[in-house]
Amino acid sequence: LSLGHYALWKNGFEHGDISIWNLMWDATNKCGTLNDWDLAYVRETEGKGPAKERTGTLPFMARELLEEPGQQRLYRHEVESFIWVITYF
């Protein structure tokens, strides 16, 4: 799941809403799926995210995005969301 997410990020896709409600587990194939890409942002490969975009489920958002309005979304913010999901369980 994390490798697929990283590959999408490197190709310009930012999910922006990683939460327990957007992660699914397929017990048959034993793999995870990150769904709900309707609010995802597509950016230039070399650029960063939109300057003032604050999508996401509050309990799982990166702390820096919540505390600093206008902060650009970086890959580490998405990783922090994954960590919040893991600690939720």
SVG drawing of the C-alpha trace seen along z (x, -y; Angstrom):
<svg xmlns="http://www.w3.org/2000/svg" viewBox="-15 -30 26 45">
<polyline fill="none" stroke="black" stroke-width="0.4" points="0.0,0.0 2.7,-2.5 4.8,-1.7 1.8,-2.2 1.0,-5.5 4.6,-6.6 4.6,-5.8 1.4,-7.8 2.9,-10.8 6.1,-10.7 3.9,-10.8 2.0,-13.9 -1.0,-12.5 -1.7,-13.7 -4.4,-11.9 -4.8,-14.4 -7.3,-12.4 -5.7,-9.3 -7.9,-8.1 -9.3,-4.8 -12.4,-5.4 -10.3,-5.5 -8.2,-2.4 -9.7,1.0 -8.2,4.5 -8.9,7.3 -8.7,10.5 -8.8,12.7 -5.8,11.1 -4.2,10.0 -3.6,6.4 -4.7,2.9 -6.4,0.3 -6.4,-3.5 -9.8,-4.7 -11.7,-8.0 -9.5,-9.8 -12.3,-12.3 -10.6,-15.2 -7.0,-14.2 -4.8,-16.9 -2.8,-16.3 0.3,-18.4 3.3,-18.8 5.9,-16.1 8.6,-18.6 6.3,-20.9 4.8,-20.8 1.1,-20.7 -1.3,-23.6 -0.4,-26.4 -3.7,-26.6 -5.3,-23.2 -6.5,-21.7 -8.4,-18.6 -8.5,-15.7 -10.1,-14.1 -9.0,-16.2 -8.0,-13.5 -5.6,-12.0 -4.2,-15.2 -0.6,-16.2 -0.2,-18.5 1.8,-21.0 -1.0,-21.4 -3.5,-22.1 -1.2,-24.6 0.1,-26.6 -2.5,-27.8 -1.2,-28.0 1.5,-25.3 2.2,-23.3 1.4,-19.6 4.6,-17.5 5.0,-13.8 5.9,-13.7 2.4,-15.0 0.8,-12.1 3.2,-9.7 2.1,-11.3 -1.5,-10.6 -0.6,-6.9 1.1,-7.0 -2.1,-8.5 -4.2,-5.7 -1.8,-3.1 -1.9,-4.5 -5.7,-4.8 -5.8,-1.0"/>
</svg>
